[in-house]
Amino acid sequence: MAEVSEVLMSVLSTIRVPRPGDRVHKDECALSFSSPESEGGLYVCMNSFLGFGSQYVDRHHTRSGQRAYLHISQTRKAPEDDENSGSGDPPKKKPTRLAIGIEGGFNVEQEQYEEEVKVVLFPDRQEVTSDDLATMPDVVRDRVSLAMAGLMSADSVSHALQVQQWDGELRAESRHAVELEQLNNGTKIPPSGWRCEVCDLQENLWMNLSDGRVFCGRRYFDGSGGNNHALLHFQQTGHPLAVKLGTITPDGGDVYSYDEDDMVLDPKLPEHLSHFGIDMMTMEKTEHTMTELEIAVNQRVGEWEVIQESGATLRPLSGPGLTGMKNLGNSCYLNSVMQVLFTVPDFQSKYVSNIDKIFNEAPSDPTQDFKTQVAKLGYGLLSGEYSKPAPDPGEGSEPSSEPRGDQVGIAARMFKALVGRGHPEFSTNRQQDAQEFLLHFINMVERNCRSGVNPSEAFRFLVEERIVCQQSQKAKYTQRVDYILQLPVPMDQATNTEELQKAERRREEADSSGAPTPAPVRACIPFTACMAALSEPETLTDFWSSAAQAKTTATKTTRFASFPDHMVIQVKKFTFGQDWVPKKLDVSIDVPDTLDLTALRATGQQPGEELLPEVAPPPLMTPDVEVKGILGSHGNEEDDSLYSPLLSPVLDDSTVSQLCEMGFPLEACRKAVYYTGNTGIDAAMNWVMGHMDDPDFSAPLVLPGTSSAPGTTPTESFSEEHLATIVSMGFSRDQATRALRATSNVLERAVDWIFSHLDDLESMEVSEGGRSAAESEGSREPPPGPKVRDGPGKYELFAFISHMGTSTMCGHYVCHIKKDQQWVIFNDQKVCASEKPPKDLGYLYFYRRVTE
């Protein structure tokens, strides 16, 4: 022990005590998914606080020279009382609060383990326990003990990124409660026997605290619940507060504020109830509280019965390429997308085949390196090392007769934190749109593959748009890069129209009579109808023709200028209703296993076809903007002959007005119409919904390349840090400046902008040193266009992602992937052979090219 003490003394200066702000990785290896629970435990460097599994700690010691590591190993505790766990039922001790990490809430993982902690000194792996430290010199004992205690008490990075302690029952006091006006109408409410005054419903009843009237609650998305009569009463009277009858006890009751649209606290509830003859101290609970209803939903989220293919006994699968992923809290969208991407050979060869090279070239902190974390995830999914059955939580009980399908799987916390960093949505634990995440991830791959092999090229294709002026019959051709084919859903082409009409009549009759809502009927849309809607010409009514020098009608046809190796198709199920409330189309589409898009190949300019002249349209004069000039590159205040005109952009006034009438700021409406190219109210509304959280949402519209003050010399100032970040990605300073100018100096938007405008930057070719083409000596060749692959337009389906729920912002995602001619369903940690893959209900479909 004296020898060990001497070693500790020699490395004492390298042992640090974690301080506030230090990133401590004590529950996940930086290069694998090893954890303290894994065989061999986890080694945490006592200097950098990076964690490493037993297979990678020697590598870190060799590269960094660090010798002292805190070794943490965890052993799962046996459950105290869980007789039903083997059958997959909820544990006997059910949560009573809609909360995480507090008494009565859902259990947190940290409570399920016993830990063993010791210091290990490399390269000889000498072990030092807390008892050993007691026999060592004070300076060694105190320093090492303090570091050990600091590491164990510090929040790990992944712990800090998750909502480990959350109370969903914390409610704010209603602003209406204290001064609530109650009518003296003589109404007295009996202690039982309540009915809705409109439909006679006897459950889910709410008493309005202003007038004492009793009505049923809201109708839920599946048709259950009430008939919205309590809500309608509020809309008619403005009386804001209601209490749910059946939840009133001496401790309180469920109070909802329709005006505040939330569950609230009413500090004067006993007084308000007494006004209508209700003695709160004598009431007993007879209905589920809203919290209990939410808990029931949360408990069933992970159950196999509510996921696709319910009712079937599915055979669990395991092995290479059959690894489940833990749900980190609404991360099923990420899990589904990454499972599919790592079945694509380009991603496998880029990140998994080269994993040793990637790890060897990783920076000192690999947790912050995109390439390293993607390679780590890919290897985790494909290697089979983590594709093992999860330990049965009821080890002492009878084994389950049904296969559970759960795996140990991998928890991609480090990956999720990295790809979501700085993003307003993907950095949260809220549910997200799988299609938006797929594009976000592809965007990150593009940024990080400026040189070398780029796996996202597997999805990249060129779209050709042909616009024909109906007055002159002259045409205009444009091309753009895309990664996803968005497939429209023509609801008017449903094959079961008569059945849908009958169902709608039954629903209307139920609404008017107060009867229960009948089961909904799903529209059946032929895939051929969707493809026809995609390929049919679109009529442009306000097209400015450079040939006619006037507004006229034009037709726009969209075709493929190239066919990618892998085609992603998004079914446009999510739309807006007439009231601009987001909704999901409940449709079944007979998506084929094989797809031939050859007929949609673009042909380019036809023989004898004339092109529209390249002349800019005249600016639209609007009264709120004064027409002035801006100094050109050689202009001066005395001579404005070189001024370039700065006029308002061409904006569709009617679309701007419609948006303003919805309550959006004028400048935001103008930007929405401008940035969507006057393509109509739908596109503009989508832009508004996607940019409402932008810091400059309501700021005046500033045209790219101009200053914000018409009539003045542009004096732009861009963050040098932002410029340096974009230049480091391989772009020139001119390109970085242009991107920041176009996005009001917002870095994240500038990066997105520059990658979506690569074709606009052709005159500013990117070279290796981050210089523009003008700076590159002897550069006279025209810059290349975006790199795309091309080949036959014949494909076969190999994967699809399905969504359950009413909106992309809620619900659940699973994916089905075809492996060795067998469909496999990936539902987070559950991986099973699929019996009836629901191909007609998918949201994102993935096809690969068929090579003949």
BELCOR-V378314 format. One record per residue. RES is the residue in one letter. PHI is phi in radians with two decimals (NA if undefined). Layout:
BEGIN
[[RES/PHI] [RES/PHI]]
END
This chain:
BEGIN
[[M/NA] [A/-1.12] [E/-1.12] [V/-1.11] [S/-1.06] [E/-1.14] [V/-1.10] [L/-1.05] [M/-1.06] [S/-1.23] [V/-1.88] [L/-1.02] [S/-1.19] [T/-1.60] [I/-1.53] [R/-1.92] [V/-1.73] [P/-0.99] [R/-1.94] [P/-0.97] [G/1.72] [D/-1.21] [R/-1.62] [V/-1.87] [H/-1.87] [K/-1.96] [D/-2.32] [E/-2.74] [C/-1.18] [A/-1.19] [L/-2.09] [S/-2.68] [F/-1.79] [S/-1.16] [S/-2.45] [P/-0.99] [E/-1.42] [S/-1.21] [E/-1.09] [G/1.63] [G/1.20] [L/-2.23] [Y/-1.87] [V/-1.85] [C/-1.07] [M/-1.46] [N/-2.03] [S/-1.66] [F/1.14] [L/-1.48] [G/-1.76] [F/-2.47] [G/-1.28] [S/-1.08] [Q/-1.42] [Y/-2.10] [V/-1.20] [D/-1.11] [R/-1.05] [H/-1.15] [H/-1.05] [T/-1.15] [R/-1.34] [S/-1.70] [G/1.42] [Q/-1.24] [R/-2.05] [A/-1.74] [Y/-2.30] [L/-1.57] [H/-1.66] [I/-2.07] [S/-2.23] [Q/-2.14] [T/-2.13] [R/-1.15] [K/-1.34] [A/-1.27] [P/-1.15] [E/-1.23] [D/-2.72] [D/-2.61] [E/-1.12] [N/-1.75] [S/-1.11] [G/-1.13] [S/-1.59] [G/1.52] [D/-1.31] [P/-1.03] [P/-1.09] [K/-1.10] [K/-1.51] [K/-1.43] [P/-1.19] [T/-1.98] [R/-2.18] [L/-1.41] [A/-2.69] [I/-2.26] [G/1.44] [I/-2.28] [E/-0.99] [G/1.55] [G/-1.58] [F/-1.19] [N/-1.16] [V/-1.91] [E/-1.07] [Q/-1.09] [E/-1.37] [Q/-1.77] [Y/-2.27] [E/-1.86] [E/-1.97] [E/-2.18] [V/-2.21] [K/-2.76] [V/-1.65] [V/-2.12] [L/-1.85] [F/-1.73] [P/-1.57] [D/-1.55] [R/0.98] [Q/-1.32] [E/-1.80] [V/-2.33] [T/-1.67] [S/-1.08] [D/-1.13] [D/-1.12] [L/-1.09] [A/-1.10] [T/-1.65] [M/-1.68] [P/-0.96] [D/-0.97] [V/-1.11] [V/-1.27] [R/-1.02] [D/-1.15] [R/-1.14] [V/-1.21] [S/-1.08] [L/-1.13] [A/-1.17] [M/-1.09] [A/-1.12] [G/-1.14] [L/-1.15] [M/-1.24] [S/-1.54] [A/-1.23] [D/-1.24] [S/-1.24] [V/-1.05] [S/-1.16] [H/-1.11] [A/-1.19] [L/-1.40] [Q/-1.76] [V/-1.55] [Q/-1.50] [Q/-2.38] [W/-2.62] [D/-2.08] [G/-1.35] [E/-1.70] [L/-1.19] [R/-2.17] [A/-1.48] [E/-1.26] [S/-1.18] [R/-1.25] [H/-1.63] [A/-1.12] [V/-1.13] [E/-1.79] [L/-1.09] [E/-1.52] [Q/-1.99] [L/-1.33] [N/-1.58] [N/-1.79] [G/1.36] [T/-1.23] [K/-2.22] [I/-1.72] [P/-1.25] [P/-1.29] [S/-2.84] [G/1.31] [W/-1.35] [R/-2.50] [C/-1.14] [E/-1.14] [V/-1.74] [C/-2.03] [D/1.17] [L/-1.08] [Q/-1.93] [E/-2.39] [N/0.95] [L/-1.83] [W/-2.24] [M/-1.75] [N/-1.25] [L/-1.40] [S/-1.61] [D/-2.18] [G/1.34] [R/-1.43] [V/-1.96] [F/-2.43] [C/-1.38] [G/-1.43] [R/-1.26] [R/-1.45] [Y/-1.43] [F/-1.07] [D/-1.62] [G/1.64] [S/-1.47] [G/1.58] [G/-1.90] [N/-2.11] [N/1.23] [H/-1.26] [A/-1.17] [L/-1.14] [L/-1.07] [H/-1.11] [F/-1.07] [Q/-1.12] [Q/-1.46] [T/-1.91] [G/1.40] [H/-1.25] [P/-1.49] [L/-1.85] [A/-2.47] [V/-1.99] [K/-1.43] [L/-1.19] [G/1.72] [T/-1.83] [I/-1.38] [T/-2.37] [P/-1.01] [D/-1.54] [G/2.40] [G/-2.99] [D/-1.38] [V/-2.05] [Y/-2.07] [S/-1.88] [Y/-1.20] [D/-1.22] [E/-1.58] [D/0.94] [D/-2.89] [M/-1.21] [V/-2.39] [L/-1.73] [D/-2.10] [P/-1.14] [K/-1.88] [L/-1.02] [P/-0.97] [E/-1.18] [H/-1.15] [L/-1.25] [S/-1.04] [H/-1.01] [F/-1.91] [G/1.43] [I/-1.76] [D/-1.61] [M/-1.07] [M/-1.25] [T/-1.89] [M/-1.45] [E/-2.13] [K/-1.34] [T/-2.18] [E/-2.16] [H/-1.16] [T/-1.28] [M/-1.11] [T/-1.11] [E/-1.10] [L/-1.12] [E/-1.17] [I/-1.08] [A/-1.05] [V/-1.13] [N/-1.12] [Q/-1.22] [R/-1.62] [V/-1.00] [G/-1.56] [E/-1.38] [W/-1.12] [E/-1.13] [V/-1.60] [I/-1.64] [Q/-0.97] [E/1.15] [S/-1.13] [G/1.60] [A/-1.74] [T/-1.54] [L/-1.70] [R/-1.46] [P/-1.11] [L/-2.15] [S/-2.69] [G/2.21] [P/-0.99] [G/1.34] [L/-2.25] [T/-1.82] [G/-1.40] [M/-2.20] [K/-1.21] [N/-1.45] [L/-1.59] [G/1.84] [N/1.01] [S/-1.81] [C/-1.11] [Y/-1.12] [L/-1.19] [N/-1.01] [S/-1.13] [V/-1.11] [M/-1.24] [Q/-1.03] [V/-1.22] [L/-1.03] [F/-1.50] [T/-1.69] [V/-1.48] [P/-0.97] [D/-1.06] [F/-1.28] [Q/-1.11] [S/-1.24] [K/-1.18] [Y/-1.89] [V/-1.58] [S/-1.11] [N/-1.79] [I/-1.11] [D/-1.11] [K/-1.12] [I/-1.10] [F/-1.16] [N/-1.17] [E/-1.67] [A/-1.14] [P/-1.22] [S/-1.08] [D/-1.98] [P/-1.19] [T/-1.18] [Q/-1.85] [D/-1.81] [F/-1.05] [K/-1.07] [T/-1.13] [Q/-1.24] [V/-1.20] [A/-1.09] [K/-1.05] [L/-1.15] [G/-1.06] [Y/-1.13] [G/-1.06] [L/-1.35] [L/-1.69] [S/-1.27] [G/1.52] [E/-1.09] [Y/-1.91] [S/-1.60] [K/-2.22] [P/-1.03] [A/-1.18] [P/-1.08] [D/-1.15] [P/-1.11] [G/-1.95] [E/-1.07] [G/-1.56] [S/-1.74] [E/-1.15] [P/-1.14] [S/-1.27] [S/-1.39] [E/-1.80] [P/-1.17] [R/-1.48] [G/1.46] [D/-1.24] [Q/-2.08] [V/-1.05] [G/1.10] [I/-2.19] [A/-1.89] [A/-1.45] [R/-1.15] [M/-1.11] [F/-1.12] [K/-1.08] [A/-1.13] [L/-1.25] [V/-1.29] [G/-1.64] [R/-1.05] [G/1.45] [H/-1.58] [P/-1.13] [E/-1.92] [F/-1.28] [S/-1.50] [T/-1.80] [N/-1.73] [R/-1.42] [Q/-1.18] [Q/-2.32] [D/-1.45] [A/-1.08] [Q/-1.17] [E/-1.17] [F/-1.18] [L/-1.02] [L/-1.16] [H/-1.08] [F/-1.19] [I/-1.04] [N/-1.05] [M/-1.18] [V/-1.09] [E/-1.03] [R/-1.09] [N/-1.65] [C/-2.20] [R/-1.10] [S/-2.18] [G/1.60] [V/-1.21] [N/-2.07] [P/-1.16] [S/-1.20] [E/-1.07] [A/-1.08] [F/-1.83] [R/-1.35] [F/-2.53] [L/-1.80] [V/-1.91] [E/-1.86] [E/-1.92] [R/-1.98] [I/-1.94] [V/-2.02] [C/-1.22] [Q/-1.29] [Q/-1.45] [S/-1.78] [Q/1.05] [K/-1.64] [A/-2.09] [K/-2.33] [Y/-2.04] [T/-2.35] [Q/-2.22] [R/-2.49] [V/-1.57] [D/-2.52] [Y/-2.19] [I/-2.34] [L/-1.60] [Q/-1.60] [L/-1.75] [P/-1.22] [V/-2.04] [P/-1.38] [M/-1.07] [D/-1.27] [Q/-1.75] [A/-1.05] [T/-1.46] [N/-2.01] [T/-1.00] [E/-1.10] [E/-1.13] [L/-1.14] [Q/-1.13] [K/-1.12] [A/-1.12] [E/-1.17] [R/-1.14] [R/-1.10] [R/-1.15] [E/-1.12] [E/-1.13] [A/-1.16] [D/-1.12] [S/-1.29] [S/-1.68] [G/1.43] [A/-1.30] [P/-1.02] [T/-1.22] [P/-1.20] [A/-1.09] [P/-1.22] [V/-1.96] [R/-1.53] [A/-1.29] [C/-1.81] [I/-1.95] [P/-1.15] [F/-1.07] [T/-1.09] [A/-1.19] [C/-1.12] [M/-1.17] [A/-1.13] [A/-1.14] [L/-1.19] [S/-1.59] [E/-1.26] [P/-1.09] [E/-1.81] [T/-1.58] [L/-1.85] [T/-1.49] [D/-2.02] [F/-1.43] [W/-1.53] [S/-1.60] [S/-1.26] [A/-1.37] [A/-1.53] [Q/0.93] [A/-2.86] [K/-1.33] [T/-2.67] [T/-1.69] [A/-2.45] [T/-2.03] [K/-2.06] [T/-2.07] [T/-1.94] [R/-2.44] [F/-1.53] [A/-1.49] [S/-2.69] [F/-1.96] [P/-1.33] [D/-1.12] [H/-2.24] [M/-1.85] [V/-1.81] [I/-2.03] [Q/-1.83] [V/-1.41] [K/-1.36] [K/-1.41] [F/-1.74] [T/-2.55] [F/-2.02] [G/-1.36] [Q/-1.11] [D/-1.64] [W/1.12] [V/-1.55] [P/-1.05] [K/-2.55] [K/-1.96] [L/-1.35] [D/-1.56] [V/-2.31] [S/-2.06] [I/-2.16] [D/-1.37] [V/-1.17] [P/-1.42] [D/-1.32] [T/-2.14] [L/-2.46] [D/-2.09] [L/-1.81] [T/-0.95] [A/-1.16] [L/-1.73] [R/-1.21] [A/-1.22] [T/-1.94] [G/1.28] [Q/-1.08] [Q/-1.51] [P/-1.00] [G/1.41] [E/-1.43] [E/-1.61] [L/-1.68] [L/-1.16] [P/-1.08] [E/-1.47] [V/-2.17] [A/-1.25] [P/-1.22] [P/-1.19] [P/-1.25] [L/-1.60] [M/-1.44] [T/-2.12] [P/-1.15] [D/-1.52] [V/-2.18] [E/-1.36] [V/-1.43] [K/-2.37] [G/-2.03] [I/-2.19] [L/-1.00] [G/-1.33] [S/-1.17] [H/-2.17] [G/-1.42] [N/-2.60] [E/-1.21] [E/-1.40] [D/-2.14] [D/-1.73] [S/-1.17] [L/-1.83] [Y/-1.21] [S/-1.74] [P/-1.17] [L/-2.05] [L/-2.05] [S/-1.13] [P/-1.22] [V/-1.27] [L/-2.16] [D/-1.38] [D/-1.02] [S/-1.15] [T/-1.18] [V/-1.02] [S/-1.12] [Q/-1.07] [L/-1.16] [C/-1.09] [E/-1.14] [M/-1.42] [G/1.76] [F/-1.48] [P/-1.06] [L/-0.99] [E/-1.14] [A/-1.14] [C/-1.15] [R/-1.12] [K/-1.15] [A/-1.06] [V/-1.20] [Y/-1.15] [Y/-1.31] [T/-1.81] [G/1.13] [N/1.00] [T/-1.60] [G/2.07] [I/-1.18] [D/-1.11] [A/-1.12] [A/-1.13] [M/-1.14] [N/-1.08] [W/-1.11] [V/-1.03] [M/-1.13] [G/-1.49] [H/-2.17] [M/-1.10] [D/-1.59] [D/-1.13] [P/-1.10] [D/-1.84] [F/-0.97] [S/-1.72] [A/-1.26] [P/-1.03] [L/-1.16] [V/-2.04] [L/-1.23] [P/-0.97] [G/1.57] [T/-2.18] [S/-1.56] [S/-1.46] [A/-2.10] [P/-1.00] [G/1.55] [T/-2.15] [T/-1.25] [P/-1.19] [T/-2.09] [E/-1.49] [S/-2.38] [F/-1.99] [S/-1.09] [E/-1.09] [E/-1.13] [H/-1.13] [L/-1.07] [A/-1.11] [T/-1.09] [I/-1.22] [V/-1.08] [S/-1.14] [M/-1.47] [G/1.85] [F/-1.61] [S/-1.40] [R/-1.13] [D/-1.08] [Q/-1.15] [A/-1.08] [T/-1.10] [R/-1.10] [A/-1.15] [L/-1.17] [R/-1.12] [A/-1.30] [T/-2.18] [S/1.00] [N/1.16] [V/-1.71] [L/-1.03] [E/-1.04] [R/-1.20] [A/-1.13] [V/-1.13] [D/-1.06] [W/-1.10] [I/-1.18] [F/-1.37] [S/-1.60] [H/-2.20] [L/-1.04] [D/-1.23] [D/-1.37] [L/-1.80] [E/-1.06] [S/-1.36] [M/-2.19] [E/-0.99] [V/-1.49] [S/-2.00] [E/-1.01] [G/-1.48] [G/1.38] [R/-1.68] [S/-1.40] [A/-1.08] [A/-1.13] [E/-1.51] [S/-1.52] [E/-1.11] [G/1.25] [S/-1.47] [R/-2.09] [E/-1.29] [P/-1.10] [P/-1.12] [P/-1.25] [G/-1.38] [P/-1.07] [K/-1.37] [V/-2.31] [R/-1.66] [D/-2.53] [G/3.12] [P/-1.03] [G/-1.65] [K/-1.90] [Y/-2.41] [E/-2.27] [L/-1.29] [F/-2.22] [A/-2.88] [F/-2.68] [I/-1.94] [S/-1.95] [H/-2.17] [M/-2.06] [G/2.38] [T/-1.63] [S/-2.73] [T/-1.13] [M/-1.51] [C/-2.59] [G/1.62] [H/-2.62] [Y/-2.00] [V/-2.35] [C/-2.29] [H/-2.03] [I/-2.28] [K/-1.53] [K/-2.18] [D/0.92] [Q/1.13] [Q/-2.07] [W/-1.32] [V/-2.14] [I/-1.76] [F/-1.93] [N/-2.09] [D/0.99] [Q/-1.42] [K/-1.59] [V/-2.24] [C/-2.48] [A/-1.21] [S/-1.49] [E/-1.60] [K/-2.35] [P/-1.05] [P/-1.37] [K/-1.13] [D/-1.40] [L/-1.97] [G/-1.25] [Y/-1.99] [L/-2.10] [Y/-2.03] [F/-2.08] [Y/-1.99] [R/-2.11] [R/-1.13] [V/-1.60] [T/-1.74] [E/-1.53]]
END
